[in-house]
Amino acid sequence: MPGTVTFIPYYNCSMRHITAACIAMLFFHYAGAQEFGGNPLSHKWRQINNDTVRVIFPEGMDSIGQRVANTVMYINRHNRLSIGNRREKMSIVLQDQTLLANGYVQLAPFRSEFYLAPPPNSNDMGAMSWVDQLAIHEYRHVLQNTNFNVGLSRVVGYLGGQLGRTAANNIAVPNWYWEGDAVLSETALSEQGRGRLPAFFDGFRALSLAKKDYSYMKIRNGSYKDYTPSHYPLGYILTSYGRYEHGATFWKDVTDDAVRFRGVIYPMSHSLKRRTGKNITQFYDAGIDWYRKKWAEGGDWDDTTMISPQTKTVTDYKYVYTTDAGDLLVLKSSYKRIPAFWLIKPDGTEQRLFAPGFGFDDYFGYRNGRMVWTETRYHPRWTWKDYSVVMVHEDGVTRQLTLKTRYFSPDISPDGKLICAVSSGADLHYSLDVLDAATGEVIRHLPNPDNGYFTYPKFSADGQYIIAGKRGKDGKIALVQLPVNGGDPEVLLPAALRVLGIPAIQGDTVFITANYGNVDNVFAYTDKQLFRVTNARNGVQHMTVRNGHLVFSEFTADGYKLFQTPVDLKPGLPQRSSWLQPDFKEGGSIIDKIPDTEHTVTGIRSCTV
């Protein structure tokens, strides 16, 4: 009857809407709004669209779109043992206008976005191709979402749509698993990944050194008072420990139990208890203990003196320079204060100078009373279009040197007339530019025929050369020296699978951090040889030389602190322990196995998923 025909659909629709509204109100913090109007209408888009993935990318970036499609399709066919075989087509949008180095996967609608500008700091993410790393990491999130669409989570998804499914999955599976498993995937399927970076473990290793044995719940939920590592290293430690102890399919089985809600309250903990005899707290304790034993290896550290004060609040002293007066210039921040530039006098007294604006990277350079850094600027109309401009401070005056640029990691020449900075183009072409420090005009693009990514360039003591790390497409980093006049570059340290940090120039010696061993330490390149300078307890970020002593910033349980030790060049390089060379039985690196298949590319009118 007509009344019945109209009544039943209306009733079903209302119940679904009511259920979705209730879920949204109860778990609103899991939902994120879409952003519209992000790119100009003139921005043209292309796509690769097949039965596995739809990759949407800006016009002119066909090779990047092909690489992402081929990587995703290879993983989909060959690397699913540890997550499951459920399949669901995915849309991936490649964003090239923003300088934020990031990516995400999200339901409602089910899609992923890659922000293609690589991170300037190699210690954060490593040195592998940023496109490859995004594809491996983010597609793992796709496979997680796809394989978690089962049991009660699937029912909630049917009733509440993709937002309901998101809520159910996030209640069942803690955020540390999502990110830890994805970091494990990027580590297992490449020769790099964050699981091979010593700096990735600095936070937990600092707590271990300080004998701060926080509970699982404190680590899980964080603290506004004490330093606690993020859910990324927490997740990697727990997921890797589970793989080591229980095999490649362990987490597939645990998470399958959880998203089916086999144990309504804390289903993940119930599954761990059933399969290992340990609830989630006990499992965390076991995983941390397992790693603590690894971190204790090679514990014959150098004697150093901490010269920054002990503080009740977590406080960072980063990027340390020596001024002409013998003071130390640092970027200081804490849980109570925003980042600002500070002077530390030889007697230990501190003087606040001023605070820089917000930037994608907080690094700054200093030379002979002049400071230089970058700040973020946003387009007033287009959400995804932003810039990174060079700022200069001299004689008490701060000025913006460039406009609508994409610069990172600037340094200033000894005479203050030139600035060098890394340019990260929207088309993924990179350059090392020499600028006029007075006008910001580009004087010269230094040679970069292989399109490597330069990291933290520094002028030599005489101002005739620029010394920088250079990341290649193969993920290896070299230390290079480039003549400012644009002549042929010289390789100081050959490209290798290790991370080089920020150089500090002292005469003919280049001090630089590197992760040859289990932590990032300071090394010195001089007379065409590399020497070890520090054997620190935890990761070193940056350094300067003052009065024959090396002053460096080392990570502790209370933040980055300043330490000093006599400059002593020692031969020999430390070796890396096995826990930083993991084998998760996934078949090894896929980077060289990904095919170069040419997929059909078509145009689209607008970027819609």
C-alpha positions, 0 to 999 in steps of 0.5 A: 500500500502507498502508506506502507511504501512511504513509511518503511523507507522513512523509518529506516532513514530516520533510524540511520540518521539518529544513530549517526547523530548519536555517534557523532555527538558521543565521539565528535573528536574523531570527526574532522571536517573537509576543507574546500576551496584549497586550490585555485580553479586554474590548478589543473588536475590529472588522474590515474584511475583503475580497479585498485586506486585513483590517484589525482595529481596536478598537471605536469606531475605525471611521473609522481602520480605513476610512482604512487600508483605503482607503489600502492598496487605493488603493496596491494598485491605482495605485502598484505600478509601482516594486515589481511586480504580485504580490498577496497578501492582508494582515492589519493590526492597529491597536494603540491601547493603546501609546504607542510610535510604530511599525509593522512588517510581519513574516512567520510569520504574514504580518501588519502592526501599526500603533501609532497614538500619533503621535510627539511630535517632528515632526523625527523623522517629519514632520507628516503624518497618522500613520495615513496615514504608517503605511499608506503606509510599512508597506504598501510593506513588504507589497508588498516581501515579496509581490514577493520571493516568487519564484525561490530565495527562493520555494523556500526558503519552500516548504521552510522556511515563512515563516521560511525565506522571511524568511531568504532575503529578508534574505540577498538584500536588505540591511536598508537597502533595505527601509527606504529604499524604504519611506521613499522611498514615503512621500515620493513619495506625499505632500507630506511624508515623511522624504525632505523633512525636513532633519533626516533627513539630519543624520547623513550631512551631519555626516560630510560636513562633518567629512570622515569618508569611512567605507566602505560596510561600516562604514556598513552594519554600524555602529560602537560607537566612531564615529557612523554613521547608521542604515539608514533614511537610508542606504537612502533615499540609495541608493534615491533616487539609484538612482531619479534615475539609472536610473528608477522600475523600477530597484530592482524589477529589481535586487531581483528578481535578488537574491531569485532569487539570480542571483549566490549570494554578495552577490546584490544587489551582483551585480545592481547590477554587472550593471546599472550597472557598479558593485558595491554599494560603488561604488554607495554611493560614487557615491550619497554623492558625489551627495548631498554636492554637493547638501549643499554648496549654500548653504554660507555659514554663520555663524561660531559657537563650540563651547562644549561640549568635544571628546570621544573618545566620541560625546556628545550635549548636548541640550535646553539651558536657562539657570539663574538662576545662569547655568549651562547645564542639559542632557541629556547622554549618550554611547556610554559613559554613560546619559542624565543631567541635567548642569550646565555652569558658565560656566568649562566645568566640568561637574557630573552631577545625576541620571539620569531613568528611561526614556521614550518621549521624552527631552525635558524642561522647566525653569523657575526651578529646577524640572524636568519630564519624562515617563517610561514605565510598563508595565501589569503584565499586558497587553503592549500597554498602557503609560503616560507619566507626568509627573515633577517635580524640585524642591529636590533631590526627584523625584516622580511627579506623574501616574498611568496617564496618556498625557502628553508634552512637559510644561512648568512655569509661571514660578511653578511652580504649573502644568504643561502637557502634551500628552495623546495619547488611546487614541481618537486624541483629543488635548488640551493640559492644564493641571495642578496642579503640586502634585497633578497634577489636571487644571485645564483642557483647552484648546480643540482643536475640530479635534483637532490635535496640540500639540507642545512647549508652553511657558508665556509669560514672564508665565505667562498663555499657552501657546505651542505648535506644532499639527499638523493633519490635513492635515500642516501646522503652525501656531504658536499661543498659548492663554490658560491660562484657556481663552480663544480661541487666537491663531495666531502663524504660519499652518499650513504644510508645514514643521516647527516644533521646540521653542520657547524663550521670552525675554520677548516673543520666541519662539525656535523651530527650523524647517526652512524651508531645507536644515537646521533653524535658529533663528528668532525670532517677535517684533512679529508678524514672523519673523526668521532667527537662525542659519545653522548648518552642520547641524541645530539642535535646541534653544536658550537665551539667555544674556548676549546670546548664543544657545546652541544644540544642533547635530548633528555627527559626534561627536553634538549639541554646544553652540554659541553666537553673538550674538543677531542678528535678520535678515529673510528666510527661506531657500529649500529646495533641489530635493533636498528637493523630490523627484519620483520620477514616482509621480504625486505625493501620493495623500493627497487622492486616497484615496476615502472608501469605506465598507467593511462592518465586522463584529465578531470574537471575538478579534484573531487573524491 
